[in-house]
Amino acid sequence: MMAAYDSGQPEKSRRVDFGAINRAALNNAVGVVRGLLPDGRLEGHEYAFRNPLRPDKRLGSAKVNVTTGRWADFATGDGGGDLVSLAAFVSGLPQREAAIRLAQSLGVSPWA
């Protein structure tokens, strides 16, 4: 089933608009991070969470800034500069696939 924004081109040959997806994600950053990491807590402009990819017992050992999208796991050194990279990290998907899924969840076109 094709989405309304799909031109019919094979998905693998289409260019993903990472900037537009990240802007849309930042417009709803708190909702996005809560969807990705439901056990976290908003602390001012940062969302503190436990890294679901390791046995993380301490809330706040990883944080994402909901204004900029930058995130880091202070215990492992993992981090990124936007919400697409966070979605890719948490889901274990390549950036492109994570961006497409995030765009679809936000109801925006992933295509440039």
N, C-alpha and C positions, 0 to 999 in steps of 0.2 A: 504494500500500500504506500503510495507516494504522498508526502505532505504537500500542503497547498503551495509552499514556497519552492518546491522542487521543479527544476526545469526539464527533468527527464534525462539529463546527462548522467552517465555512470558516476556514482558517488566518489570513487577512487580518483577520478580525473578532475574533480571540482576543488577549487581553492577555498579553504576555510578562512573566515574573517575573524581571526582571534581577537583583534582589537574591539570589534563590535560586540562579540560575545562577552568579553571581559567588562566592557562598559555596562552591558545589560545586567551582568552578574553583580557588579558593584552597586547598581541602582537598587538591588534587593539583596545586598551582601549578608545581612543578618539571616534572612530566610535561606539563602544558599548554604551558608556554613552550618546552620541548624539542620538542614536537610542532609548534609554530608556527615556531620558530626553531632548527632542529637544529644549526646551526653555532656556537652560543653556548657559554658556559662559566659554571658556577656559581662565584661568588666571595662566600662567606659567605651573606648574605641577599639578594644581588643576582645576577641572571643577566645577564651581559654578552653583547651580541650586535652583529652588523653589521646595519644596516638593509637589508633585501632590496629596498627600493624605490628605492635610489640606489646609485651606485658607491662603496660604503663599504669602505674598505680596513682600517680600524682597529677591531679587536674591542674593545668597551667604549665606543665612541662613543655607544652606546645601551644602556640598562639597564632592567631591570624588578625591582622589589622583590618577592620571592616570598612575603613575609609579608603585605604590604598590597595588592599588585597594581598599585601606581603604577608608571608607566613614563615614560621620556623618551628622546628622541633629542637629544643635546646639540648636535649640529651644525646641526640644522634647527629646533629649538624645538618639534617635535611631541611630544606626550605625552598621557597620560590617567591616570585614577584607578583603573582596574580592568582585569581580564583580558578582559572583553568588548570594551572599547574597543581593547585591543591586538589582539585577534583581528580586529576590524573594520578596523583600520588596516593590518595585514599582508595581509589578504585582499582589501582594497579593496571590502568589502561594507558596506551600511548596518548600523548597530548592531543593529537588530532581526534581520536575517538572520544576522549573525555570532553573536548570542546563541542563536538557535535551533540553528544548526549546532554551536556549542560544547556546548550542553545535550545534543544527540543524541550527540555524541562521548563525553560523560561518562556517558551512560545515565540522565540525569535528565529530568524533564518540563520543557519550557520555559514552560509555561502557568501563569498565576496562578489 
